[in-house]
């Protein structure tokens, strides 16, 4: 039977321990949500993910639009309208002023009859704080956790605050939108304030930077705030003993540098390209010793092709978890060049795989990286400094890199092991 038909016949459980609210159940936030759900199940609690549309095809995921193909098309048009017509600045990744209708959310048959706990991970574009409060009432005021790795829950709508400090006040002069839209952002901010106070959530930060931002936020600073670093799946690091064979099978015989290619400005790929260009100009003989591995979109590949740079690279696109684990293993170095990122999970995955990380000073960097042990944090992040650290790693002997890989795995296990995460999670939930 066709898998999509099976999904239409899927029935929501009558009772569940934990509901996880996430606009998406795939890609970045969706992958995070699925892993949290899996961890909760490992400590003996049942879960259900409620999202806009079940794209993962997981049995635990239920989408409001799964059985509404016409509304699904309308919703996509609405999202495209926001992106194009409102001309929202990509710098802040402002996400969705509009949401699903109250009727679609509140009268949906995907809600279980009862639950003990609600975890709100990311609800932008799906529901607002007022509707979240109605759900809170529907389930007779259960414990609610705000959890995740982005800024959206404590701003007027921005996914990342960058250098803006309006979230510490009221987001009244939001730089992400035009002046015509700013009153709507302010209204959204005050609505969140009103209903957050009624819900009184526990707030779980995903990194030290995330926790500091939450403490500064006028929306969430007065609630109980904890920090919980999500571990990498145990598949990352699984292939280390097969590393040489894997490198042969992928045709990798140079110093391999892994980069997550993305056209989003905040992801910093323009800086990576500038660093590669500097190496091609200043050290062309060293560029021949490097091989870049791109995953994600084709943004970096197109920049290289357009400038006709003599770069050796492989581009793998978007990968499933199994192959991604192998790609980390064959890589000698992972670059994390984001200018605004409160994770990312790729940093955790790379370190768990034994692959050191050269990172900008964002997100989990200070939680996970020990300078010169398992990578380096570039405090003044620019193309020149990135070039310097790439060439510094290239100059290391094989024996040095082997020791760094060993240190990287050991530090990862001590800081963000699955056992530590499950223990801390259980203390928060039970």
TORKOL-4160 file (C-alpha; in steps of 0.2 Angstrom, whole numbers, padded with zeros to 4 digits, m for minus):
430
<pt num="1" X="0000" Y="0000" Z="0000"/>
<pt num="2" X="0006" Y="0018" Z="m0004"/>
<pt num="3" X="0015" Y="0025" Z="0011"/>
<pt num="4" X="0005" Y="0042" Z="0010"/>
<pt num="5" X="m0011" Y="0032" Z="0010"/>
<pt num="6" X="m0005" Y="0023" Z="0026"/>
<pt num="7" X="m0002" Y="0040" Z="0034"/>
<pt num="8" X="m0020" Y="0046" Z="0031"/>
<pt num="9" X="m0026" Y="0031" Z="0040"/>
<pt num="10" X="m0015" Y="0033" Z="0055"/>
<pt num="11" X="m0024" Y="0037" Z="0071"/>
<pt num="12" X="m0018" Y="0048" Z="0085"/>
<pt num="13" X="m0016" Y="0038" Z="0102"/>
<pt num="14" X="m0030" Y="0041" Z="0114"/>
<pt num="15" X="m0017" Y="0045" Z="0128"/>
<pt num="16" X="0001" Y="0050" Z="0128"/>
<pt num="17" X="0014" Y="0055" Z="0141"/>
<pt num="18" X="0023" Y="0069" Z="0131"/>
<pt num="19" X="0017" Y="0080" Z="0117"/>
<pt num="20" X="0030" Y="0089" Z="0107"/>
<pt num="21" X="0025" Y="0104" Z="0097"/>
<pt num="22" X="0036" Y="0108" Z="0082"/>
<pt num="23" X="0030" Y="0117" Z="0066"/>
<pt num="24" X="0041" Y="0104" Z="0056"/>
<pt num="25" X="0046" Y="0086" Z="0059"/>
<pt num="26" X="0061" Y="0086" Z="0047"/>
<pt num="27" X="0076" Y="0096" Z="0043"/>
<pt num="28" X="0085" Y="0106" Z="0057"/>
<pt num="29" X="0071" Y="0109" Z="0070"/>
<pt num="30" X="0062" Y="0093" Z="0065"/>
<pt num="31" X="0078" Y="0082" Z="0067"/>
<pt num="32" X="0081" Y="0090" Z="0084"/>
<pt num="33" X="0062" Y="0086" Z="0089"/>
<pt num="34" X="0063" Y="0068" Z="0083"/>
<pt num="35" X="0079" Y="0066" Z="0093"/>
<pt num="36" X="0072" Y="0073" Z="0109"/>
<pt num="37" X="0056" Y="0062" Z="0106"/>
<pt num="38" X="0067" Y="0046" Z="0104"/>
<pt num="39" X="0077" Y="0051" Z="0120"/>
<pt num="40" X="0060" Y="0053" Z="0130"/>
<pt num="41" X="0055" Y="0036" Z="0124"/>
<pt num="42" X="0071" Y="0029" Z="0130"/>
<pt num="43" X="0067" Y="0035" Z="0148"/>
<pt num="44" X="0050" Y="0026" Z="0147"/>
<pt num="45" X="0038" Y="0039" Z="0142"/>
<pt num="46" X="0027" Y="0039" Z="0126"/>
<pt num="47" X="0028" Y="0054" Z="0114"/>
<pt num="48" X="0018" Y="0062" Z="0100"/>
<pt num="49" X="0025" Y="0075" Z="0089"/>
<pt num="50" X="0012" Y="0088" Z="0083"/>
<pt num="51" X="0017" Y="0098" Z="0067"/>
<pt num="52" X="0010" Y="0107" Z="0052"/>
<pt num="53" X="0013" Y="0092" Z="0040"/>
<pt num="54" X="0020" Y="0075" Z="0043"/>
<pt num="55" X="0035" Y="0074" Z="0031"/>
<pt num="56" X="0045" Y="0062" Z="0041"/>
<pt num="57" X="0032" Y="0048" Z="0039"/>
<pt num="58" X="0037" Y="0044" Z="0057"/>
<pt num="59" X="0023" Y="0035" Z="0067"/>
<pt num="60" X="0025" Y="0047" Z="0081"/>
<pt num="61" X="0022" Y="0063" Z="0070"/>
<pt num="62" X="0004" Y="0070" Z="0066"/>
<pt num="63" X="0002" Y="0085" Z="0055"/>
<pt num="64" X="m0013" Y="0097" Z="0055"/>
<pt num="65" X="m0013" Y="0097" Z="0036"/>
<pt num="66" X="m0010" Y="0079" Z="0033"/>
<pt num="67" X="m0028" Y="0076" Z="0027"/>
<pt num="68" X="m0030" Y="0094" Z="0020"/>
<pt num="69" X="m0021" Y="0094" Z="0003"/>
<pt num="70" X="m0031" Y="0110" Z="m0003"/>
<pt num="71" X="m0026" Y="0120" Z="0013"/>
<pt num="72" X="m0008" Y="0113" Z="0012"/>
<pt num="73" X="m0007" Y="0122" Z="m0005"/>
<pt num="74" X="m0015" Y="0138" Z="0002"/>
<pt num="75" X="m0003" Y="0138" Z="0016"/>
<pt num="76" X="0012" Y="0136" Z="0005"/>
<pt num="77" X="0006" Y="0151" Z="m0005"/>
<pt num="78" X="0004" Y="0161" Z="0011"/>
<pt num="79" X="0022" Y="0157" Z="0016"/>
<pt num="80" X="0028" Y="0162" Z="m0001"/>
<pt num="81" X="0018" Y="0179" Z="0000"/>
<pt num="82" X="0027" Y="0183" Z="0017"/>
<pt num="83" X="0044" Y="0179" Z="0010"/>
<pt num="84" X="0042" Y="0189" Z="m0006"/>
<pt num="85" X="0030" Y="0203" Z="m0002"/>
<pt num="86" X="0034" Y="0208" Z="0015"/>
<pt num="87" X="0053" Y="0208" Z="0011"/>
<pt num="88" X="0059" Y="0202" Z="0027"/>
<pt num="89" X="0077" Y="0204" Z="0031"/>
<pt num="90" X="0086" Y="0186" Z="0029"/>
<pt num="91" X="0099" Y="0192" Z="0042"/>
<pt num="92" X="0087" Y="0188" Z="0056"/>
<pt num="93" X="0078" Y="0174" Z="0048"/>
<pt num="94" X="0061" Y="0181" Z="0053"/>
<pt num="95" X="0048" Y="0167" Z="0053"/>
<pt num="96" X="0030" Y="0169" Z="0049"/>
<pt num="97" X="0019" Y="0182" Z="0056"/>
<pt num="98" X="0004" Y="0171" Z="0051"/>
<pt num="99" X="m0001" Y="0155" Z="0058"/>
<pt num="100" X="m0014" Y="0141" Z="0054"/>
<pt num="101" X="m0031" Y="0145" Z="0059"/>
<pt num="102" X="m0037" Y="0142" Z="0076"/>
<pt num="103" X="m0051" Y="0131" Z="0070"/>
<pt num="104" X="m0038" Y="0119" Z="0061"/>
<pt num="105" X="m0027" Y="0119" Z="0076"/>
<pt num="106" X="m0040" Y="0117" Z="0090"/>
<pt num="107" X="m0053" Y="0106" Z="0082"/>
<pt num="108" X="m0041" Y="0094" Z="0074"/>
<pt num="109" X="m0043" Y="0075" Z="0078"/>
<pt num="110" X="m0024" Y="0073" Z="0079"/>
<pt num="111" X="m0024" Y="0078" Z="0098"/>
<pt num="112" X="m0023" Y="0064" Z="0110"/>
<pt num="113" X="m0037" Y="0064" Z="0124"/>
<pt num="114" X="m0024" Y="0066" Z="0138"/>
<pt num="115" X="m0006" Y="0070" Z="0141"/>
<pt num="116" X="0006" Y="0073" Z="0156"/>
<pt num="117" X="0018" Y="0086" Z="0148"/>
<pt num="118" X="0019" Y="0098" Z="0134"/>
<pt num="119" X="0036" Y="0102" Z="0126"/>
<pt num="120" X="0036" Y="0117" Z="0115"/>
<pt num="121" X="0051" Y="0117" Z="0103"/>
<pt num="122" X="0046" Y="0128" Z="0088"/>
<pt num="123" X="0028" Y="0134" Z="0084"/>
<pt num="124" X="0031" Y="0148" Z="0072"/>
<pt num="125" X="0019" Y="0148" Z="0058"/>
<pt num="126" X="0009" Y="0134" Z="0066"/>
<pt num="127" X="0001" Y="0143" Z="0081"/>
<pt num="128" X="0003" Y="0158" Z="0092"/>
<pt num="129" X="0004" Y="0160" Z="0111"/>
<pt num="130" X="m0014" Y="0163" Z="0113"/>
<pt num="131" X="m0018" Y="0146" Z="0105"/>
<pt num="132" X="m0004" Y="0137" Z="0115"/>
<pt num="133" X="m0013" Y="0144" Z="0131"/>
<pt num="134" X="m0029" Y="0136" Z="0125"/>
<pt num="135" X="m0021" Y="0119" Z="0123"/>
<pt num="136" X="m0013" Y="0121" Z="0140"/>
<pt num="137" X="m0031" Y="0123" Z="0147"/>
<pt num="138" X="m0037" Y="0109" Z="0136"/>
<pt num="139" X="m0025" Y="0097" Z="0145"/>
<pt num="140" X="m0029" Y="0103" Z="0162"/>
<pt num="141" X="m0014" Y="0114" Z="0165"/>
<pt num="142" X="0001" Y="0101" Z="0163"/>
<pt num="143" X="0019" Y="0105" Z="0165"/>
<pt num="144" X="0025" Y="0115" Z="0150"/>
<pt num="145" X="0043" Y="0115" Z="0144"/>
<pt num="146" X="0050" Y="0128" Z="0131"/>
<pt num="147" X="0064" Y="0119" Z="0123"/>
<pt num="148" X="0075" Y="0121" Z="0108"/>
<pt num="149" X="0090" Y="0129" Z="0100"/>
<pt num="150" X="0084" Y="0145" Z="0092"/>
<pt num="151" X="0079" Y="0163" Z="0097"/>
<pt num="152" X="0061" Y="0163" Z="0091"/>
<pt num="153" X="0052" Y="0159" Z="0107"/>
<pt num="154" X="0059" Y="0175" Z="0116"/>
<pt num="155" X="0057" Y="0188" Z="0101"/>
<pt num="156" X="0043" Y="0195" Z="0092"/>
<pt num="157" X="0047" Y="0183" Z="0078"/>
<pt num="158" X="0065" Y="0182" Z="0073"/>
<pt num="159" X="0074" Y="0165" Z="0072"/>
<pt num="160" X="0090" Y="0173" Z="0077"/>
<pt num="161" X="0094" Y="0190" Z="0086"/>
<pt num="162" X="0111" Y="0193" Z="0079"/>
<pt num="163" X="0117" Y="0209" Z="0086"/>
<pt num="164" X="0099" Y="0216" Z="0089"/>
<pt num="165" X="0094" Y="0219" Z="0107"/>
<pt num="166" X="0076" Y="0223" Z="0105"/>
<pt num="167" X="0071" Y="0206" Z="0112"/>
<pt num="168" X="0078" Y="0213" Z="0129"/>
<pt num="169" X="0064" Y="0226" Z="0128"/>
<pt num="170" X="0048" Y="0224" Z="0118"/>
<pt num="171" X="0054" Y="0222" Z="0099"/>
<pt num="172" X="0045" Y="0238" Z="0096"/>
<pt num="173" X="0058" Y="0243" Z="0082"/>
<pt num="174" X="0061" Y="0227" Z="0074"/>
<pt num="175" X="0075" Y="0229" Z="0061"/>
<pt num="176" X="0070" Y="0213" Z="0052"/>
<pt num="177" X="0054" Y="0220" Z="0045"/>
<pt num="178" X="0048" Y="0237" Z="0037"/>
<pt num="179" X="0040" Y="0250" Z="0048"/>
<pt num="180" X="0023" Y="0246" Z="0041"/>
<pt num="181" X="0025" Y="0228" Z="0049"/>
<pt num="182" X="0033" Y="0234" Z="0065"/>
<pt num="183" X="0016" Y="0237" Z="0074"/>
<pt num="184" X="0011" Y="0219" Z="0071"/>
<pt num="185" X="0028" Y="0212" Z="0078"/>
<pt num="186" X="0025" Y="0223" Z="0094"/>
<pt num="187" X="0007" Y="0216" Z="0095"/>
<pt num="188" X="0014" Y="0198" Z="0094"/>
<pt num="189" X="0027" Y="0202" Z="0107"/>
<pt num="190" X="0015" Y="0208" Z="0120"/>
<pt num="191" X="0003" Y="0193" Z="0116"/>
<pt num="192" X="0017" Y="0181" Z="0120"/>
<pt num="193" X="0021" Y="0191" Z="0136"/>
<pt num="194" X="0003" Y="0189" Z="0141"/>
<pt num="195" X="0001" Y="0171" Z="0138"/>
<pt num="196" X="0018" Y="0165" Z="0143"/>
<pt num="197" X="0015" Y="0173" Z="0161"/>
<pt num="198" X="m0001" Y="0162" Z="0161"/>
<pt num="199" X="0008" Y="0146" Z="0156"/>
<pt num="200" X="0023" Y="0149" Z="0167"/>
<pt num="201" X="0034" Y="0137" Z="0157"/>
<pt num="202" X="0051" Y="0129" Z="0162"/>
<pt num="203" X="0063" Y="0135" Z="0149"/>
<pt num="204" X="0077" Y="0124" Z="0143"/>
<pt num="205" X="0092" Y="0132" Z="0134"/>
<pt num="206" X="0102" Y="0122" Z="0121"/>
<pt num="207" X="0119" Y="0130" Z="0124"/>
<pt num="208" X="0127" Y="0143" Z="0135"/>
<pt num="209" X="0124" Y="0157" Z="0123"/>
<pt num="210" X="0106" Y="0152" Z="0122"/>
<pt num="211" X="0104" Y="0153" Z="0141"/>
<pt num="212" X="0112" Y="0170" Z="0141"/>
<pt num="213" X="0100" Y="0176" Z="0128"/>
<pt num="214" X="0085" Y="0169" Z="0137"/>
<pt num="215" X="0091" Y="0177" Z="0154"/>
<pt num="216" X="0092" Y="0194" Z="0145"/>
<pt num="217" X="0075" Y="0192" Z="0136"/>
<pt num="218" X="0060" Y="0202" Z="0144"/>
<pt num="219" X="0049" Y="0188" Z="0139"/>
<pt num="220" X="0057" Y="0173" Z="0148"/>
<pt num="221" X="0070" Y="0180" Z="0160"/>
<pt num="222" X="0058" Y="0177" Z="0175"/>
<pt num="223" X="0055" Y="0159" Z="0173"/>
<pt num="224" X="0065" Y="0144" Z="0178"/>
<pt num="225" X="0079" Y="0142" Z="0166"/>
<pt num="226" X="0090" Y="0126" Z="0164"/>
<pt num="227" X="0103" Y="0121" Z="0151"/>
<pt num="228" X="0103" Y="0104" Z="0142"/>
<pt num="229" X="0115" Y="0100" Z="0128"/>
<pt num="230" X="0108" Y="0087" Z="0116"/>
<pt num="231" X="0119" Y="0073" Z="0113"/>
<pt num="232" X="0124" Y="0066" Z="0095"/>
<pt num="233" X="0116" Y="0050" Z="0090"/>
<pt num="234" X="0127" Y="0035" Z="0093"/>
<pt num="235" X="0129" Y="0032" Z="0074"/>
<pt num="236" X="0141" Y="0047" Z="0074"/>
<pt num="237" X="0158" Y="0039" Z="0078"/>
<pt num="238" X="0152" Y="0021" Z="0073"/>
<pt num="239" X="0164" Y="0020" Z="0058"/>
<pt num="240" X="0180" Y="0027" Z="0065"/>
<pt num="241" X="0189" Y="0010" Z="0064"/>
<pt num="242" X="0184" Y="0009" Z="0045"/>
<pt num="243" X="0190" Y="0026" Z="0041"/>
<pt num="244" X="0204" Y="0022" Z="0029"/>
<pt num="245" X="0193" Y="0010" Z="0019"/>
<pt num="246" X="0179" Y="0023" Z="0019"/>
<pt num="247" X="0191" Y="0036" Z="0012"/>
<pt num="248" X="0196" Y="0024" Z="m0001"/>
<pt num="249" X="0178" Y="0020" Z="m0006"/>
<pt num="250" X="0174" Y="0039" Z="m0007"/>
<pt num="251" X="0190" Y="0043" Z="m0017"/>
<pt num="252" X="0197" Y="0055" Z="m0003"/>
<pt num="253" X="0216" Y="0055" Z="m0003"/>
<pt num="254" X="0219" Y="0073" Z="0002"/>
<pt num="255" X="0216" Y="0083" Z="0018"/>
<pt num="256" X="0197" Y="0083" Z="0018"/>
<pt num="257" X="0187" Y="0098" Z="0025"/>
<pt num="258" X="0169" Y="0097" Z="0027"/>
<pt num="259" X="0157" Y="0111" Z="0025"/>
<pt num="260" X="0138" Y="0113" Z="0026"/>
<pt num="261" X="0134" Y="0123" Z="0011"/>
<pt num="262" X="0120" Y="0135" Z="0013"/>
<pt num="263" X="0114" Y="0151" Z="0004"/>
<pt num="264" X="0107" Y="0158" Z="0020"/>
<pt num="265" X="0119" Y="0173" Z="0024"/>
<pt num="266" X="0119" Y="0169" Z="0043"/>
<pt num="267" X="0127" Y="0152" Z="0039"/>
<pt num="268" X="0143" Y="0161" Z="0034"/>
<pt num="269" X="0147" Y="0152" Z="0018"/>
<pt num="270" X="0152" Y="0168" Z="0009"/>
<pt num="271" X="0166" Y="0169" Z="0022"/>
<pt num="272" X="0171" Y="0151" Z="0018"/>
<pt num="273" X="0172" Y="0155" Z="0000"/>
<pt num="274" X="0183" Y="0171" Z="0003"/>
<pt num="275" X="0195" Y="0160" Z="0013"/>
<pt num="276" X="0196" Y="0147" Z="m0001"/>
<pt num="277" X="0199" Y="0161" Z="m0013"/>
<pt num="278" X="0213" Y="0168" Z="m0002"/>
<pt num="279" X="0222" Y="0151" Z="m0001"/>
<pt num="280" X="0220" Y="0150" Z="m0020"/>
<pt num="281" X="0229" Y="0167" Z="m0022"/>
<pt num="282" X="0242" Y="0166" Z="m0008"/>
<pt num="283" X="0246" Y="0147" Z="m0006"/>
<pt num="284" X="0240" Y="0139" Z="m0023"/>
<pt num="285" X="0252" Y="0124" Z="m0019"/>
<pt num="286" X="0243" Y="0121" Z="m0003"/>
<pt num="287" X="0226" Y="0122" Z="m0011"/>
<pt num="288" X="0231" Y="0107" Z="m0021"/>
<pt num="289" X="0233" Y="0097" Z="m0005"/>
<pt num="290" X="0215" Y="0101" Z="0001"/>
<pt num="291" X="0199" Y="0093" Z="m0004"/>
<pt num="292" X="0182" Y="0101" Z="0001"/>
<pt num="293" X="0167" Y="0091" Z="0005"/>
<pt num="294" X="0151" Y="0100" Z="0003"/>
<pt num="295" X="0134" Y="0094" Z="0010"/>
<pt num="296" X="0118" Y="0103" Z="0009"/>
<pt num="297" X="0113" Y="0115" Z="m0006"/>
<pt num="298" X="0125" Y="0119" Z="m0020"/>
<pt num="299" X="0129" Y="0137" Z="m0015"/>
<pt num="300" X="0147" Y="0135" Z="m0012"/>
<pt num="301" X="0149" Y="0124" Z="m0027"/>
<pt num="302" X="0141" Y="0137" Z="m0038"/>
<pt num="303" X="0152" Y="0151" Z="m0031"/>
<pt num="304" X="0168" Y="0141" Z="m0035"/>
<pt num="305" X="0162" Y="0137" Z="m0053"/>
<pt num="306" X="0157" Y="0155" Z="m0056"/>
<pt num="307" X="0174" Y="0161" Z="m0051"/>
<pt num="308" X="0183" Y="0146" Z="m0060"/>
<pt num="309" X="0194" Y="0142" Z="m0044"/>
<pt num="310" X="0205" Y="0127" Z="m0045"/>
<pt num="311" X="0197" Y="0119" Z="m0030"/>
<pt num="312" X="0196" Y="0100" Z="m0028"/>
<pt num="313" X="0179" Y="0096" Z="m0020"/>
<pt num="314" X="0165" Y="0084" Z="m0019"/>
<pt num="315" X="0147" Y="0089" Z="m0017"/>
<pt num="316" X="0135" Y="0077" Z="m0009"/>
<pt num="317" X="0119" Y="0087" Z="m0007"/>
<pt num="318" X="0107" Y="0082" Z="0008"/>
<pt num="319" X="0111" Y="0066" Z="0016"/>
<pt num="320" X="0102" Y="0053" Z="0027"/>
<pt num="321" X="0110" Y="0050" Z="0044"/>
<pt num="322" X="0119" Y="0034" Z="0040"/>
<pt num="323" X="0129" Y="0042" Z="0025"/>
<pt num="324" X="0131" Y="0058" Z="0035"/>
<pt num="325" X="0140" Y="0048" Z="0049"/>
<pt num="326" X="0152" Y="0041" Z="0036"/>
<pt num="327" X="0155" Y="0058" Z="0028"/>
<pt num="328" X="0160" Y="0065" Z="0046"/>
<pt num="329" X="0172" Y="0050" Z="0048"/>
<pt num="330" X="0181" Y="0053" Z="0031"/>
<pt num="331" X="0183" Y="0071" Z="0035"/>
<pt num="332" X="0199" Y="0078" Z="0043"/>
<pt num="333" X="0191" Y="0095" Z="0048"/>
<pt num="334" X="0173" Y="0102" Z="0050"/>
<pt num="335" X="0170" Y="0121" Z="0047"/>
<pt num="336" X="0156" Y="0129" Z="0057"/>
<pt num="337" X="0156" Y="0147" Z="0050"/>
<pt num="338" X="0139" Y="0153" Z="0056"/>
<pt num="339" X="0137" Y="0171" Z="0062"/>
<pt num="340" X="0120" Y="0167" Z="0070"/>
<pt num="341" X="0117" Y="0149" Z="0076"/>
<pt num="342" X="0112" Y="0142" Z="0094"/>
<pt num="343" X="0117" Y="0125" Z="0089"/>
<pt num="344" X="0121" Y="0118" Z="0077"/>
<pt num="345" X="0118" Y="0099" Z="0079"/>
<pt num="346" X="0132" Y="0097" Z="0066"/>
<pt num="347" X="0145" Y="0103" Z="0078"/>
<pt num="348" X="0140" Y="0090" Z="0090"/>
<pt num="349" X="0139" Y="0076" Z="0077"/>
<pt num="350" X="0156" Y="0081" Z="0070"/>
<pt num="351" X="0165" Y="0080" Z="0087"/>
<pt num="352" X="0156" Y="0064" Z="0092"/>
<pt num="353" X="0163" Y="0057" Z="0075"/>
<pt num="354" X="0181" Y="0062" Z="0080"/>
<pt num="355" X="0182" Y="0076" Z="0068"/>
<pt num="356" X="0189" Y="0092" Z="0075"/>
<pt num="357" X="0179" Y="0109" Z="0072"/>
<pt num="358" X="0185" Y="0126" Z="0067"/>
<pt num="359" X="0171" Y="0137" Z="0072"/>
<pt num="360" X="0165" Y="0155" Z="0074"/>
<pt num="361" X="0161" Y="0160" Z="0092"/>
<pt num="362" X="0142" Y="0155" Z="0092"/>
<pt num="363" X="0130" Y="0143" Z="0098"/>
<pt num="364" X="0138" Y="0127" Z="0106"/>
<pt num="365" X="0156" Y="0132" Z="0102"/>
<pt num="366" X="0160" Y="0137" Z="0120"/>
<pt num="367" X="0151" Y="0122" Z="0127"/>
<pt num="368" X="0160" Y="0109" Z="0116"/>
<pt num="369" X="0176" Y="0115" Z="0109"/>
<pt num="370" X="0192" Y="0115" Z="0119"/>
<pt num="371" X="0204" Y="0126" Z="0110"/>
<pt num="372" X="0219" Y="0116" Z="0102"/>
<pt num="373" X="0212" Y="0100" Z="0109"/>
<pt num="374" X="0196" Y="0096" Z="0098"/>
<pt num="375" X="0196" Y="0111" Z="0087"/>
<pt num="376" X="0197" Y="0130" Z="0088"/>
<pt num="377" X="0185" Y="0144" Z="0091"/>
<pt num="378" X="0189" Y="0160" Z="0080"/>
<pt num="379" X="0184" Y="0174" Z="0091"/>
<pt num="380" X="0187" Y="0187" Z="0077"/>
<pt num="381" X="0179" Y="0177" Z="0063"/>
<pt num="382" X="0184" Y="0183" Z="0046"/>
<pt num="383" X="0191" Y="0175" Z="0030"/>
<pt num="384" X="0209" Y="0179" Z="0034"/>
<pt num="385" X="0208" Y="0170" Z="0051"/>
<pt num="386" X="0198" Y="0156" Z="0044"/>
<pt num="387" X="0212" Y="0154" Z="0031"/>
<pt num="388" X="0225" Y="0154" Z="0044"/>
<pt num="389" X="0217" Y="0140" Z="0054"/>
<pt num="390" X="0214" Y="0129" Z="0039"/>
<pt num="391" X="0232" Y="0130" Z="0034"/>
<pt num="392" X="0237" Y="0127" Z="0052"/>
<pt num="393" X="0228" Y="0110" Z="0052"/>
<pt num="394" X="0234" Y="0106" Z="0035"/>
<pt num="395" X="0252" Y="0108" Z="0042"/>
<pt num="396" X="0249" Y="0095" Z="0056"/>
<pt num="397" X="0257" Y="0078" Z="0054"/>
<pt num="398" X="0247" Y="0062" Z="0053"/>
<pt num="399" X="0252" Y="0057" Z="0070"/>
<pt num="400" X="0246" Y="0074" Z="0077"/>
<pt num="401" X="0229" Y="0072" Z="0068"/>
<pt num="402" X="0227" Y="0055" Z="0075"/>
<pt num="403" X="0229" Y="0061" Z="0092"/>
<pt num="404" X="0217" Y="0076" Z="0089"/>
<pt num="405" X="0204" Y="0064" Z="0083"/>
<pt num="406" X="0206" Y="0053" Z="0099"/>
<pt num="407" X="0205" Y="0069" Z="0110"/>
<pt num="408" X="0190" Y="0074" Z="0100"/>
<pt num="409" X="0180" Y="0058" Z="0103"/>
<pt num="410" X="0185" Y="0058" Z="0122"/>
<pt num="411" X="0180" Y="0076" Z="0125"/>
<pt num="412" X="0163" Y="0073" Z="0116"/>
<pt num="413" X="0159" Y="0058" Z="0127"/>
<pt num="414" X="0163" Y="0067" Z="0143"/>
<pt num="415" X="0153" Y="0083" Z="0139"/>
<pt num="416" X="0138" Y="0077" Z="0129"/>
<pt num="417" X="0136" Y="0058" Z="0130"/>
<pt num="418" X="0119" Y="0050" Z="0128"/>
<pt num="419" X="0119" Y="0044" Z="0145"/>
<pt num="420" X="0122" Y="0061" Z="0153"/>
<pt num="421" X="0109" Y="0068" Z="0142"/>
<pt num="422" X="0096" Y="0055" Z="0147"/>
<pt num="423" X="0100" Y="0057" Z="0165"/>
<pt num="424" X="0098" Y="0076" Z="0164"/>
<pt num="425" X="0082" Y="0074" Z="0154"/>
<pt num="426" X="0074" Y="0062" Z="0166"/>
<pt num="427" X="0077" Y="0074" Z="0180"/>
<pt num="428" X="0069" Y="0088" Z="0171"/>
<pt num="429" X="0054" Y="0078" Z="0166"/>
<pt num="430" X="0050" Y="0066" Z="0180"/>
